[in-house]
């Protein structure tokens, strides 16, 4: 099989050594279980700290398949994922997911209140060393323009857009190093979508040198706001659209 060229950006010429990526995919692939055709053709990808990547492509082209494969949520049919230069072994996958967080377009919430859902991760063994911070959670919800009584609302009463916000705050409070965002504003009105963009941007800027995002979007205007490096997905094939496709993104969601 011919190895496809990497679509990761490289350090500036003259760098003493190649930067180690937060997450690196080497020829990762996914096939349909029954028919065997590729859902994701073998792909190389590297995500470095400080990068804001946007991924676009037609519906059904494999964008979600790629993000889930990168997060090791689905078994690979080829290739490997590395974390900070080291292969992620099966036993270390739970800890790997503490550092790289995937947010699905239609998140699943637990039965209970919004606060119950935000507290839930801290019951998992991988997060036993940290505790729920109510003040910080409130500040995240305030930034997302949620009302004061939002924490006590029942998950079953939330709209699709509100569920997306809960899922995003649930992830942000855990301080991952990289976010894989699968159309996180698809069910939101324009004002709420911009608030979420600003929320993610604020999280990124708080530790720009240590964090990174991959954001799937169907909205060209949003893509220009949230990412400066543009990748495309077409029929399961990952490709680069060029570093100059978008103006550099600003964390406050405004394009330059």
N, C-alpha and C positions, 0 to 999 in steps of 0.2 A: 504494500500500500504506500502511495506517495505521501510523504509527510507534508501537511499544509503549513504555510508560513505562519509564524506567530503574529498575532494582532496586538500584542502588548507594546506600549511605548517603551523606549529604552532611555537610559540616562543620556544627558548631553554629551556630545563628543568631547573627549578630553578627560572624562571622569576616570578616577584612579581605578575604580572597579564597578562592576555591574551592581546596581541596587538589588537587594533581596526583596522579592515581592511579598506583600502580606499573604496573598492567595495566588497560586499559580496552577493552571490546568495544563496538562501535557497530554494532548491527543485524547481527551475525554470524549466518549461516544455513548449514545443511547439508542437502542433498537426496540421496535415494537415487539412485544412478547409473542404474538400469534403469527404475524406475517413476516417478521424479521427485517423489515425495511428500516432504514435509519430515521430516527426522530431527531437525532443530533449527530451530524457527521463529525468525524474526529476533528477536534478543535484545540488549538493552543490559545492561551489567554493568561495575562499577568496583570494583577491589580496591585499598584503600589500605594503606599501611604501618601496622602495629599491629592489623590486623583478623584475626579468626579466624572464617571463614565455614564453615558446615556446609550441605551440600546433600543433601536427601533426596527420595525418590520411588520409585515402583514399579520393579521390574526391567523393563528394556526401555524406560524412559520417556525416555532420552536423556541421562542424567547423564554417562556416559563420552564420548558424542559431544560434549557441551558442553566438557568438560575438554580433550579432544584438539583441538577447534577453537580454544579459548583459547590453547593451547600451540603453535598453528600446526603441529601434526603431520599434519593432514589439510587438503586444499585447501578454502577457503571458497567457498560458492556465493552469497555476498553479504556486504556489510559489511566492517569493518576492525578490526584489533587495534592498539592503541597501547601503547607502552612509555614511561612517564614523559612522557606527553603527545605523543609523536612517533609517527607511523605506522611500523609495522615493515615495511620493504621486504624483498623477497625475498633480497637479498644479505646482509642483517643478521639473518636468521632464526637461523643457528647461534649468534651472539653473544646474541641474545634468549633462546635456550634455555639459555644459561649462567646467566641470571638468573631464569628461571621454569622450574621443573622439574616434569615430570609423572611420577607413579609409578603404573603400571598395576596392576590387581588381580592379574594373573598375569604377573609380570615374566619377561623372557627373560634367562637367564644364559649366559655364554660357557662353552665347554668348558674345564675347568681347575679350579683350586682357588678357594676363596673369595677368597684374597688376589689371585689373578690377576684376578678380576672387579673387585676394588676398585682395582687398579692401572690397569685398562684405560682409564678416562677420560683419564688423563694422557698417553696416547699420541695423543690427538686434538689437532689444531692449535689449537683454541679454548682448550685448557687447558695449552698448552706453557709458559706463564709461571709455573705453579705445580708443586709436586712432591708426591708421595705422602708422607703423614706417618703412619708406622707407629704412633707413640705415640698420636696422636689417634684413629686408627682403632680401636686397642685399647680406648680409653676409651669410644668409641661402642658397641662390641660388648659391653663390660662392662655398660654401662647397659642394653643390650638383653638382658642375662642370658644371653649366649652363653658356652660353656666356653672354656678356654684354648686348646684344640686346634682351635677352630672355623676359624681362618684356613687350616689345611692340609687341611681337608675338601674333597672333590671336589664340584663343583656338582651332578653327577648323583646324588649321594647325599642331597641335601637334600630335606626335605619342602617342600610348598607354602608353609607358614608360614615356614620357614627361608629360603627363596628371597626371600620378601617382605622379611625383615629385611636380607638382603644388599643387595637393591636399595635399600632405604631408607638404609642406611649409605653406600652408594655415592653417593647423592645428597647426603646431609647433609655429607659430608666436603668437598664442592665449594662449600659456602657460597652457595647460591642466595638470592635475595631473597624468592621466593615459592614455596611448595610446593602443587602440585595433586595431592591424594592420593585415589586411586580405591579406596576400601575397603582400605586397607593392612593391616588386621588380620583380614580375612575368613577366613583359613585358620589363625588362631592360637587357642590356648586362652586362657581369660580372663586368667590371670596374665601371659602373654606379651603379650597385647593391651594390658593396662594399662602394661606396661613400654614398649611402643612409643609409647603416648600420652604417657608421661612423657618419653621421648626426644625426640619432636617438640616437646613443650612446653618442654623445656630449651633446645633449639635456638632456639625462638621468643623466649623470655625473654632469651637472651643478647644479642639486639639487637632488642628489642621495637619500638623506634621505626623500624626499617628493614625488618622482615620481616612476612610475612603468609601465611596458609594458607587453602586451600579443601579441605574434607575431606568426601568422600562416605561416607555411612554408612547402613545399614539398621537400626541398633540405636539406639532412642530414648535409652537411657541413655548410650550412648557419645556420641551427638550432643550431649547436654546437657553432657557433660564437655569436649568438644573445640572447641565453637564457641559464640559469643554472638550471632552474626547468622545467621538461619535462612532459607535459600532452598529452594524446592521445584521439582521438575521433573515435569510431567505431560504425557504424549503430546507430548514435544518442545517444550513451552512452559515457559520459565523464569519463576518468579514469586516474590514475597516472602511469607514466612510471618509476618513481623512481627518487629520487634526484641525484643519481650518474650516470644517463644516459649520461650526458654531463659534460665536464670540465667546471668550472666557466667561464662565458663569460666576456670579456673585452669590455669596451665601444668603443675602437677604432676598433672593429670588428675582432680582432685577437684572435684565440683560444689559450688556455694555454695548 
